[in-house]
């Protein structure tokens, strides 16, 4: 029977966590909140085992009620070439999307459009950028494995 490397086990655990992330939960203890609100009350330092704290689920990304300030960042290994889309409300009440490459570039402005159209524009362009980035990355990975294959003289 072969011995299992502990590193393999740790890597498998990390991979399974990354594949199935747990939702973010906020745990609130009702006793602590009421004790903080009423300083004159006596706080029981040992809560009864039958009592459970209140758990509220919160989304990983907060919902945006107003499109002004809505922003997404494209993929990429370097900030200097990373795309960013940000929605701004104009003086006319319409929405405009500012698209920049890196932090110092002048924005390319798209609009005017409605609030929903601006958010959809940002989401669509960000999704497309991620799709194209993954396609490019897989193409590069394919070429590097082919080059390794040829370098070994197996081609």
JODA-V246182 format. One record per residue. N is the residue number from 1. RES is the residue in one letter. PHI is phi in whole degrees, 0 to 359 (* if undefined). PSI is psi in whole degrees, 0 to 359 (NA if undefined). Layout:
n-><N,N>
res-><RES,RES>
phi-><PHI,PHI>
psi-><PSI,PSI>
//
This chain:
n-><1,2,3,4,5,6,7,8,9,10,11,12,13,14,15,16,17,18,19,20,21,22,23,24,25,26,27,28,29,30,31,32,33,34,35,36,37,38,39,40,41,42,43,44,45,46,47,48,49,50,51,52,53,54,55,56,57,58,59,60,61,62,63,64,65,66,67,68,69,70,71,72,73,74,75,76,77,78,79,80,81,82,83,84,85,86,87,88,89,90,91,92,93,94,95,96,97,98,99,100,101,102,103,104,105,106,107,108,109,110,111,112,113,114,115,116,117,118,119,120,121,122,123,124,125,126,127,128,129,130,131,132,133,134,135,136,137,138,139,140,141,142,143,144,145,146,147,148,149,150,151,152,153,154,155>
res-><X,X,X,X,X,X,X,X,X,X,X,X,X,X,X,X,X,X,X,X,X,X,X,X,X,X,X,X,X,X,X,X,X,X,X,X,X,X,X,X,X,X,X,X,X,X,X,X,X,X,X,X,X,X,X,X,X,X,X,X,X,X,X,X,X,X,X,X,X,X,X,X,X,X,X,X,X,X,X,X,X,X,X,X,X,X,X,X,X,X,X,X,X,X,X,X,X,X,X,X,X,X,X,X,X,X,X,X,X,X,X,X,X,X,X,X,X,X,X,X,X,X,X,X,X,X,X,X,X,X,X,X,X,X,X,X,X,X,X,X,X,X,X,X,X,X,X,X,X,X,X,X,X,X,X>
phi-><*,276,276,272,287,299,295,300,296,295,295,295,295,298,298,292,292,291,287,229,292,277,294,285,240,249,258,241,263,298,297,296,295,290,292,290,288,242,290,283,283,272,267,279,285,238,295,292,295,284,277,242,291,281,244,242,277,234,293,294,244,295,289,264,277,240,290,299,97,298,212,219,241,283,281,140,278,232,297,297,241,277,280,218,241,225,269,232,269,278,297,275,87,274,250,229,257,260,251,235,243,77,267,253,276,285,287,266,257,246,146,282,205,284,302,295,294,293,296,297,302,298,299,296,293,292,299,296,296,295,298,293,296,296,297,296,296,291,295,296,297,295,292,291,289,293,296,295,298,291,298,285,80,265,272>
psi-><131,151,137,130,127,333,320,318,317,317,321,321,315,317,318,327,318,328,327,74,146,150,151,128,142,123,126,130,113,324,316,319,316,326,323,326,326,96,338,343,153,132,129,114,345,91,154,141,335,341,138,143,154,130,126,131,138,142,153,323,120,145,141,117,328,136,335,119,352,132,148,151,136,173,172,152,346,132,328,336,11,135,147,136,129,134,133,143,129,171,337,2,353,167,144,141,125,119,123,156,115,187,340,4,155,137,147,122,128,137,183,157,170,169,311,321,323,316,317,319,312,311,316,313,324,317,316,320,318,319,313,324,315,322,314,317,319,325,317,317,322,319,321,324,326,319,320,319,314,323,324,353,22,359,NA>
//
